[in-house]
Amino acid sequence: MQSRSIDVRHIQPADLPDLKKYFFESPPEFLRSIGLKPMLPAEAADFDLRWQQRFADRQQNPIPCLTVFLGDERVGVHSSTHYQAGHSLIMHAHFFRSDRRGQGIGTISYVKALDIFFGEFGLQEILFKTPRQNRAPMRIKEKLGLLPIAEEVIDWPALIAPLETHVFRVTPDQMPELRRRADSFASR
Ligand SMILES: CC(C)(COP(=O)(O)OP(=O)(O)OC[C@H]1O[C@@H](n2cnc3c(N)ncnc32)[C@H](O)[C@@H]1OP(=O)(O)O)[C@@H](O)C(=O)NCCC(=O)NCCS
């Protein structure tokens, strides 16, 4: 595994250019492979405005989005949708550094992100709706010992077409076991 440390931190304005490039400039075939519509140039101003508002408002409304670093390299984000303060969110993962995918970073960073979402956002449950055909996030759930609780077809605006997903639910009592699993991969 990586000798440099994997760190998960609250998103900062300095992280936005890489995040924006991922959604607006990733190769269309990559975005298609994970079911996402590429964002259009016409949507860029709206993206910037939305993030400006989120940062301006973050004292009152903390932003449930975390950035993953490998040492000082910015690798990706654990973002969220369907956030219900004090209760739950659906967690997502997007590593914008394609050369850093598949190196074991996500297996560690997912658990660090869960820890922050539970510990600092006071959530009671975190859901994943993982497309069945997306092998990397499915494999991570398997490595962490998470079992799906349901199957669901999701049809969100960002998607090209409805996607069949496995639903995973994590609660705070599962964290000791998840940390143990992540540590066992970190030391390989
Ligand atoms: C999903 C993602 C964050 C996972 O992080 P990661 O650091 O790549 O994950 P890991 O390397 O810890 O584990 C991934 C596992 O899936 C496997 N895998 C299979 N296909 C893969 C692929 N296309 N890319 C990366 N890993 C893949 C890896 O080999 C690894 O399993 P192993 O440890 O048994 O070899 C990252 O791959 C990513 O950003 N992918 C593109 C965006 C995406 O699909 N997001 C999820 C939307 S639901």
The ligand as a Tripos MOL2 file, in Angstrom:
@<TRIPOS>MOLECULE
LIG
   48    50     1     0     0
SMALL
NO_CHARGES

@<TRIPOS>ATOM
      1 C1        -14.4820    4.5090   -6.7480 C.3       1 LIG1
      2 C2        -13.1150    5.0060   -6.3580 C.3       1 LIG1
      3 C3        -13.2330    6.2440   -5.4680 C.3       1 LIG1
      4 C4        -12.4340    3.8980   -5.5160 C.3       1 LIG1
      5 O1        -11.1890    4.3250   -5.0210 O.3       1 LIG1
      6 P1         -9.8620    3.4620   -5.3760 P.3       1 LIG1
      7 O2         -8.7240    4.0570   -4.6390 O.co2     1 LIG1
      8 O3         -9.7660    3.3210   -6.8450 O.co2     1 LIG1
      9 O4        -10.2550    2.0430   -4.7030 O.3       1 LIG1
     10 P2         -9.2630    0.8780   -4.1870 P.3       1 LIG1
     11 O5         -8.0470    0.8770   -5.0420 O.co2     1 LIG1
     12 O6         -9.0800    1.0320   -2.7170 O.co2     1 LIG1
     13 O7        -10.1780   -0.4010   -4.4150 O.3       1 LIG1
     14 C5        -10.7710   -0.6310   -5.6800 C.3       1 LIG1
     15 C6        -10.8760   -2.1230   -5.9260 C.3       1 LIG1
     16 O8        -11.6270   -2.3150   -7.1300 O.3       1 LIG1
     17 C7        -10.7920   -2.8980   -8.1350 C.3       1 LIG1
     18 N1        -11.1540   -2.2880   -9.4190 N.ar      1 LIG1
     19 C8        -11.8340   -2.9180  -10.3820 C.ar      1 LIG1
     20 N2        -12.0310   -2.1010  -11.4170 N.ar      1 LIG1
     21 C9        -11.4740   -0.9140  -11.1060 C.ar      1 LIG1
     22 C10       -11.3720    0.3510  -11.7750 C.ar      1 LIG1
     23 N3        -11.8800    0.5620  -12.9800 N.pl3     1 LIG1
     24 N4        -10.7320    1.3750  -11.1500 N.ar      1 LIG1
     25 C11       -10.2120    1.1970   -9.9150 C.ar      1 LIG1
     26 N5        -10.2850    0.0010   -9.2320 N.ar      1 LIG1
     27 C12       -10.9090   -1.0400   -9.8320 C.ar      1 LIG1
     28 C13        -9.3650   -2.6260   -7.6720 C.3       1 LIG1
     29 O9         -8.4720   -3.5800   -8.2330 O.3       1 LIG1
     30 C14        -9.5220   -2.7680   -6.1660 C.3       1 LIG1
     31 O10        -9.6890   -4.1150   -5.7640 O.3       1 LIG1
     32 P3         -8.4470   -4.9900   -5.1800 P.3       1 LIG1
     33 O11        -7.9260   -4.2620   -3.9910 O.co2     1 LIG1
     34 O12        -9.0590   -6.3030   -4.8860 O.co2     1 LIG1
     35 O13        -7.4180   -5.0380   -6.2810 O.co2     1 LIG1
     36 C15       -12.2260    5.3550   -7.5880 C.3       1 LIG1
     37 O14       -11.8820    4.1710   -8.2850 O.3       1 LIG1
     38 C16       -12.9310    6.3140   -8.5380 C.2       1 LIG1
     39 O15       -12.9460    7.5110   -8.3160 O.2       1 LIG1
     40 N6        -13.5250    5.7850   -9.6190 N.am      1 LIG1
     41 C17       -14.2030    6.6360  -10.6010 C.3       1 LIG1
     42 C18       -15.4600    7.2780  -10.0400 C.3       1 LIG1
     43 C19       -16.4580    6.2520   -9.5380 C.2       1 LIG1
     44 O16       -16.6620    5.2110  -10.1280 O.2       1 LIG1
     45 N7        -17.1020    6.6020   -8.4120 N.am      1 LIG1
     46 C20       -18.0890    5.7630   -7.7880 C.3       1 LIG1
     47 C21       -19.4400    6.1370   -8.2360 C.3       1 LIG1
     48 S1        -20.6340    5.1200   -7.3860 S.3       1 LIG1
@<TRIPOS>BOND
     1     1     2 1
     2     2     3 1
     3     2     4 1
     4     2    36 1
     5     4     5 1
     6     5     6 1
     7     6     7 2
     8     6     8 1
     9     6     9 1
    10     9    10 1
    11    10    11 2
    12    10    12 1
    13    10    13 1
    14    13    14 1
    15    14    15 1
    16    15    16 1
    17    15    30 1
    18    16    17 1
    19    17    18 1
    20    17    28 1
    21    18    19 ar
    22    18    27 ar
    23    19    20 ar
    24    20    21 ar
    25    21    22 ar
    26    21    27 ar
    27    22    23 1
    28    22    24 ar
    29    24    25 ar
    30    25    26 ar
    31    26    27 ar
    32    28    29 1
    33    28    30 1
    34    30    31 1
    35    31    32 1
    36    32    33 2
    37    32    34 1
    38    32    35 1
    39    36    37 1
    40    36    38 1
    41    38    39 2
    42    38    40 1
    43    40    41 1
    44    41    42 1
    45    42    43 1
    46    43    44 2
    47    43    45 1
    48    45    46 1
    49    46    47 1
    50    47    48 1
@<TRIPOS>SUBSTRUCTURE
     1 LIG1         1 GROUP 0 **** ****
